[in-house]
Amino acid sequence: RWNGCTTEINISKAYENDKIVTYTADSYYYLGGAHGGGFYSGTSFCKETGKILGWNIFKSPQEIKDKILEKMPEYFDVKTTEEALEMMILNDTFPLPTTEPWIINDSIFFIYQSYEIACYAAGRPNCVFAMDELKDYLKK
């Protein structure tokens, strides 16, 4: 902490099985102004190869955008996709998150950062899919 500014980051192991380990990083910074900011992300690794498992686990990441959009009403606590879209700040189309997805508890976690698709007050829109829900989109 210096001159009223604060930066912190917390990294922790969030999940591990015999093939995969996932770490999450939660950061916060305050540089002055109305509020601080932050970033929450995770990275999954294949234990055997050390390879990062993110968007590369999907046959075509673009194909899952609609699946993610279908989960957004739950996050925004509304009934329809149209209502969720009304709560978002989008240019033209619904994007994939810029943050790589990660694996946790045999599920895949997706998160949008603050301001990525919604206002700061909306938090970080996110959703989780059981592996089985996305099995048709996953590489072997």
Backbone as CSV, one residue per row, in Angstrom:
resi,resn,N_x,N_y,N_z,CA_x,CA_y,CA_z,C_x,C_y,C_z
1,ARG,0.857,-1.175,0.000,0.000,0.000,0.000,0.897,1.230,0.000
2,TRP,0.596,2.142,-0.912,1.364,3.372,-0.982,0.455,4.505,-1.453
3,ASN,0.607,5.658,-0.876,-0.156,6.853,-1.251,-1.651,6.589,-1.439
4,GLY,-2.252,5.795,-0.589,-3.672,5.518,-0.692,-4.033,4.478,-1.730
5,CYS,-3.054,3.918,-2.396,-3.306,2.881,-3.410,-3.029,1.509,-2.816
6,THR,-3.766,0.536,-3.293,-3.628,-0.821,-2.784,-3.624,-1.805,-3.935
7,THR,-2.787,-2.811,-3.827,-2.785,-3.916,-4.782,-2.583,-5.202,-3.993
8,GLU,-3.372,-6.210,-4.305,-3.157,-7.512,-3.672,-3.581,-8.612,-4.634
9,ILE,-2.959,-9.757,-4.485,-3.313,-10.916,-5.303,-3.223,-12.156,-4.421
10,ASN,-4.217,-13.008,-4.563,-4.251,-14.263,-3.817,-4.322,-15.412,-4.818
11,ILE,-3.365,-16.299,-4.736,-3.309,-17.459,-5.619,-3.491,-18.698,-4.758
12,SER,-4.367,-19.604,-5.205,-4.594,-20.819,-4.426,-4.920,-22.002,-5.336
13,LYS,-4.635,-23.175,-4.822,-5.014,-24.385,-5.543,-6.503,-24.587,-5.313
14,ALA,-7.264,-24.640,-6.407,-8.719,-24.730,-6.304,-9.235,-26.133,-6.545
15,TYR,-8.446,-26.954,-7.254,-8.925,-28.291,-7.610,-7.737,-29.142,-8.013
16,GLU,-7.851,-30.423,-7.683,-6.824,-31.372,-8.117,-7.413,-32.773,-8.163
17,ASN,-7.093,-33.477,-9.230,-7.372,-34.910,-9.287,-6.105,-35.582,-9.814
18,ASP,-6.176,-36.830,-10.201,-4.954,-37.516,-10.621,-4.408,-37.027,-11.960
19,LYS,-5.218,-36.292,-12.760,-4.774,-35.834,-14.082,-4.632,-34.318,-14.218
20,ILE,-5.362,-33.564,-13.387,-5.458,-32.116,-13.565,-5.234,-31.403,-12.238
21,VAL,-4.615,-30.234,-12.306,-4.539,-29.335,-11.153,-4.949,-27.944,-11.642
22,THR,-5.755,-27.254,-10.839,-6.241,-25.923,-11.181,-5.888,-24.948,-10.067
23,TYR,-5.350,-23.802,-10.477,-5.050,-22.717,-9.557,-5.911,-21.522,-9.931
24,THR,-6.354,-20.775,-8.945,-7.099,-19.539,-9.205,-6.302,-18.356,-8.658
25,ALA,-6.506,-17.212,-9.305,-5.876,-15.968,-8.869,-6.964,-14.916,-8.730
26,ASP,-7.042,-14.324,-7.561,-8.013,-13.278,-7.290,-7.224,-12.021,-6.946
27,SER,-7.332,-11.011,-7.791,-6.566,-9.794,-7.552,-7.498,-8.615,-7.314
28,TYR,-6.987,-7.642,-6.597,-7.727,-6.413,-6.327,-6.741,-5.259,-6.356
29,TYR,-7.181,-4.155,-6.917,-6.356,-2.956,-6.891,-7.255,-1.742,-6.682
30,TYR,-6.714,-0.770,-5.990,-7.407,0.501,-5.814,-6.395,1.594,-6.100
31,LEU,-6.702,2.429,-7.061,-5.792,3.494,-7.468,-6.381,4.872,-7.204
32,GLY,-7.504,4.904,-6.475,-8.231,6.141,-6.235,-9.512,6.102,-7.041
33,GLY,-10.395,7.003,-6.775,-11.642,7.042,-7.534,-12.791,6.401,-6.789
34,ALA,-13.851,6.128,-7.528,-15.093,5.625,-6.933,-14.952,4.224,-6.351
35,HIS,-14.202,3.380,-7.007,-14.034,2.009,-6.525,-12.774,1.397,-7.126
36,GLY,-12.363,0.325,-6.533,-11.215,-0.393,-7.063,-11.633,-1.318,-8.187
37,GLY,-10.748,-2.165,-8.559,-11.033,-3.136,-9.607,-10.372,-4.446,-9.250
38,GLY,-10.616,-5.408,-10.068,-10.013,-6.697,-9.799,-10.125,-7.605,-10.989
39,PHE,-9.552,-8.760,-10.822,-9.542,-9.751,-11.877,-9.551,-11.108,-11.204
40,TYR,-10.412,-11.994,-11.660,-10.463,-13.340,-11.110,-10.276,-14.311,-12.263
41,SER,-9.318,-15.186,-12.128,-9.061,-16.137,-13.209,-8.565,-17.452,-12.628
42,GLY,-8.583,-18.441,-13.461,-8.081,-19.748,-13.083,-7.312,-20.344,-14.240
43,THR,-6.429,-21.253,-13.906,-5.670,-21.963,-14.939,-5.590,-23.426,-14.538
44,SER,-5.988,-24.270,-15.477,-5.906,-25.717,-15.264,-4.721,-26.259,-16.051
45,PHE,-4.029,-27.206,-15.440,-2.863,-27.816,-16.062,-3.024,-29.324,-16.135
46,CYS,-2.560,-29.906,-17.223,-2.449,-31.362,-17.329,-1.204,-31.752,-16.544
47,LYS,-1.339,-32.621,-15.563,-0.201,-33.007,-14.728,0.876,-33.748,-15.523
48,GLU,0.451,-34.547,-16.479,1.414,-35.352,-17.242,2.307,-34.498,-18.140
49,THR,1.719,-33.499,-18.800,2.472,-32.711,-19.779,2.785,-31.286,-19.323
50,GLY,2.062,-30.787,-18.325,2.218,-29.408,-17.896,1.472,-28.427,-18.797
51,LYS,0.767,-28.949,-19.794,0.043,-28.116,-20.756,-1.152,-27.435,-20.085
52,ILE,-1.367,-26.165,-20.445,-2.528,-25.434,-19.947,-3.779,-25.960,-20.645
53,LEU,-4.830,-26.163,-19.868,-6.117,-26.620,-20.385,-7.106,-25.468,-20.272
54,GLY,-7.322,-24.773,-21.366,-8.237,-23.637,-21.395,-9.142,-23.758,-22.602
55,TRP,-9.157,-22.733,-23.450,-9.989,-22.787,-24.660,-9.582,-23.949,-25.560
56,ASN,-8.347,-24.408,-25.440,-7.847,-25.491,-26.294,-8.501,-26.847,-26.012
57,ILE,-9.321,-26.966,-24.982,-9.992,-28.250,-24.733,-11.254,-28.401,-25.579
58,PHE,-11.635,-27.312,-26.261,-12.849,-27.331,-27.080,-12.525,-27.521,-28.557
59,LYS,-13.397,-28.226,-29.242,-13.255,-28.388,-30.702,-13.304,-27.015,-31.360
60,SER,-14.289,-26.225,-30.998,-14.448,-24.869,-31.514,-15.073,-24.021,-30.411
61,PRO,-14.262,-23.216,-29.722,-14.802,-22.419,-28.616,-16.005,-21.558,-29.016
62,GLN,-16.012,-21.030,-30.234,-17.118,-20.176,-30.662,-18.465,-20.896,-30.591
63,GLU,-18.451,-22.221,-30.731,-19.694,-22.991,-30.716,-20.365,-23.029,-29.347
64,ILE,-19.649,-22.705,-28.295,-20.255,-22.786,-26.960,-20.793,-21.447,-26.466
65,LYS,-20.636,-20.390,-27.266,-21.170,-19.087,-26.842,-22.657,-19.168,-26.515
66,ASP,-23.422,-19.853,-27.344,-24.859,-19.954,-27.095,-25.156,-20.707,-25.806
67,LYS,-24.356,-21.729,-25.511,-24.534,-22.476,-24.261,-24.281,-21.566,-23.054
68,ILE,-23.230,-20.750,-23.142,-22.929,-19.818,-22.054,-24.061,-18.800,-21.917
69,LEU,-24.524,-18.272,-23.040,-25.617,-17.293,-23.009,-26.870,-17.883,-22.364
70,GLU,-27.135,-19.160,-22.599,-28.302,-19.817,-21.991,-28.224,-19.833,-20.468
71,LYS,-27.020,-19.760,-19.904,-26.845,-19.771,-18.444,-26.937,-18.377,-17.823
72,MET,-26.864,-17.341,-18.633,-26.838,-15.978,-18.101,-28.118,-15.556,-17.367
73,PRO,-29.304,-16.012,-17.775,-30.482,-15.641,-16.968,-30.352,-16.077,-15.504
74,GLU,-29.755,-17.215,-15.267,-29.553,-17.686,-13.896,-28.649,-16.726,-13.133
75,TYR,-27.564,-16.283,-13.763,-26.650,-15.358,-13.087,-27.358,-14.039,-12.765
76,PHE,-28.075,-13.494,-13.746,-28.728,-12.194,-13.558,-30.074,-12.295,-12.842
77,ASP,-30.464,-13.507,-12.477,-31.713,-13.752,-11.747,-32.932,-13.229,-12.512
78,VAL,-32.972,-13.599,-13.795,-34.111,-13.277,-14.648,-34.574,-14.573,-15.315
79,LYS,-35.691,-14.510,-16.029,-36.264,-15.736,-16.584,-35.817,-16.073,-17.998
80,THR,-35.516,-15.063,-18.816,-35.225,-15.342,-20.220,-33.862,-14.794,-20.640
81,THR,-33.364,-15.337,-21.726,-32.111,-14.859,-22.308,-32.250,-13.395,-22.727
82,GLU,-33.400,-13.043,-23.263,-33.632,-11.661,-23.697,-33.520,-10.695,-22.512
83,GLU,-34.082,-11.088,-21.364,-33.982,-10.239,-20.170,-32.526,-10.106,-19.724
84,ALA,-31.777,-11.199,-19.800,-30.362,-11.153,-19.422,-29.593,-10.241,-20.372
85,LEU,-29.869,-10.345,-21.663,-29.188,-9.490,-22.641,-29.462,-8.011,-22.385
86,GLU,-30.668,-7.698,-21.920,-31.007,-6.309,-21.608,-30.181,-5.770,-20.444
87,MET,-29.679,-6.653,-19.593,-28.884,-6.239,-18.443,-27.399,-6.115,-18.778
88,MET,-27.049,-6.499,-19.983,-25.648,-6.486,-20.395,-25.312,-5.261,-21.225
89,ILE,-24.029,-4.963,-21.250,-23.490,-3.891,-22.080,-22.702,-4.571,-23.192
90,LEU,-23.293,-4.653,-24.372,-22.653,-5.348,-25.478,-22.543,-4.434,-26.682
91,ASN,-21.528,-4.673,-27.497,-21.409,-3.918,-28.742,-22.424,-4.456,-29.733
92,ASP,-22.133,-5.570,-30.341,-23.055,-6.144,-31.318,-23.485,-7.553,-30.947
93,THR,-22.538,-8.360,-30.543,-22.832,-9.766,-30.287,-22.338,-10.177,-28.905
94,PHE,-22.883,-11.259,-28.436,-22.468,-11.819,-27.154,-21.110,-12.501,-27.350
95,PRO,-20.078,-12.084,-26.607,-18.738,-12.649,-26.802,-18.428,-13.809,-25.862
96,LEU,-17.401,-14.548,-26.190,-16.811,-15.477,-25.232,-16.062,-14.644,-24.192
97,PRO,-15.885,-15.167,-22.984,-15.083,-14.442,-22.000,-13.631,-14.304,-22.487
98,THR,-12.982,-13.207,-22.130,-11.564,-13.074,-22.462,-10.720,-13.977,-21.560
99,THR,-11.238,-14.271,-20.389,-10.553,-15.155,-19.446,-10.740,-16.610,-19.872
100,GLU,-9.655,-17.364,-19.904,-9.727,-18.788,-20.240,-10.629,-19.515,-19.226
101,PRO,-11.390,-20.494,-19.677,-12.159,-21.306,-18.717,-11.206,-22.196,-17.928
102,TRP,-11.692,-22.694,-16.784,-10.880,-23.636,-16.033,-11.745,-24.757,-15.491
103,ILE,-11.063,-25.809,-15.093,-11.730,-27.029,-14.622,-11.699,-27.041,-13.104
104,ILE,-12.868,-27.290,-12.525,-12.980,-27.356,-11.074,-14.106,-28.333,-10.723
105,ASN,-13.828,-29.245,-9.835,-14.824,-30.222,-9.385,-15.506,-30.935,-10.549
106,ASP,-14.719,-31.377,-11.519,-15.222,-32.089,-12.694,-16.243,-31.275,-13.482
107,SER,-16.094,-29.958,-13.445,-16.934,-29.035,-14.188,-16.037,-28.010,-14.870
108,ILE,-16.631,-27.239,-15.767,-15.894,-26.175,-16.448,-16.503,-24.841,-16.041
109,PHE,-15.646,-23.935,-15.597,-16.063,-22.639,-15.069,-15.705,-21.546,-16.073
110,PHE,-16.686,-20.682,-16.393,-16.496,-19.544,-17.288,-16.799,-18.274,-16.507
111,ILE,-15.987,-17.235,-16.712,-16.218,-15.968,-16.019,-15.899,-14.794,-16.938
112,TYR,-16.747,-13.772,-16.833,-16.504,-12.497,-17.484,-16.010,-11.540,-16.406
113,GLN,-15.038,-10.727,-16.722,-14.509,-9.774,-15.761,-15.430,-8.560,-15.671
114,SER,-15.227,-7.746,-14.650,-16.011,-6.520,-14.478,-15.937,-5.687,-15.756
115,TYR,-17.061,-5.162,-16.152,-17.215,-4.312,-17.336,-17.091,-5.062,-18.665
116,GLU,-16.798,-6.347,-18.648,-16.625,-7.063,-19.912,-17.951,-7.198,-20.669
117,ILE,-19.020,-7.560,-19.952,-20.336,-7.643,-20.598,-21.424,-6.936,-19.797
118,ALA,-21.076,-6.440,-18.618,-22.082,-5.797,-17.769,-21.413,-4.725,-16.912
119,CYS,-22.224,-3.906,-16.292,-21.692,-2.830,-15.459,-20.986,-3.405,-14.224
120,TYR,-20.209,-2.563,-13.565,-19.452,-2.964,-12.387,-20.359,-3.565,-11.308
121,ALA,-21.523,-2.958,-11.117,-22.449,-3.417,-10.079,-22.968,-4.829,-10.331
122,ALA,-22.894,-5.291,-11.567,-23.353,-6.649,-11.897,-22.340,-7.707,-11.483
123,GLY,-21.175,-7.270,-11.042,-20.155,-8.227,-10.629,-19.452,-8.851,-11.824
124,ARG,-19.102,-10.096,-11.659,-18.398,-10.832,-12.710,-19.301,-11.977,-13.175
125,PRO,-20.081,-11.743,-14.207,-20.987,-12.808,-14.670,-20.223,-14.099,-14.938
126,ASN,-20.789,-15.200,-14.458,-20.100,-16.479,-14.609,-21.108,-17.612,-14.677
127,CYS,-20.615,-18.768,-15.089,-21.453,-19.965,-15.108,-20.570,-21.199,-15.064
128,VAL,-21.184,-22.292,-14.672,-20.481,-23.565,-14.543,-21.267,-24.624,-15.304
129,PHE,-20.527,-25.475,-16.003,-21.130,-26.605,-16.707,-20.491,-27.895,-16.217
130,ALA,-21.306,-28.884,-15.943,-20.759,-30.225,-15.704,-20.109,-30.671,-17.013
131,MET,-19.046,-31.435,-16.918,-18.352,-31.921,-18.127,-19.331,-32.562,-19.107
132,ASP,-20.276,-33.332,-18.587,-21.236,-34.024,-19.465,-22.075,-33.059,-20.310
133,GLU,-22.354,-31.868,-19.758,-23.152,-30.888,-20.485,-22.447,-30.379,-21.748
134,LEU,-21.107,-30.419,-21.738,-20.340,-29.900,-22.863,-19.571,-30.991,-23.609
135,LYS,-19.870,-32.249,-23.319,-19.079,-33.348,-23.886,-19.031,-33.324,-25.407
136,ASP,-20.087,-32.873,-26.080,-20.091,-32.832,-27.543,-19.171,-31.737,-28.094
137,TYR,-18.775,-30.798,-27.270,-17.925,-29.681,-27.693,-16.464,-29.883,-27.326
138,LEU,-16.182,-30.888,-26.498,-14.835,-31.118,-26.011,-14.012,-31.999,-26.948
139,LYS,-12.715,-31.713,-27.004,-11.796,-32.606,-27.704,-11.625,-33.851,-26.846
140,LYS,-11.079,-34.892,-27.402,-10.835,-36.134,-26.628,-9.905,-35.889,-25.475
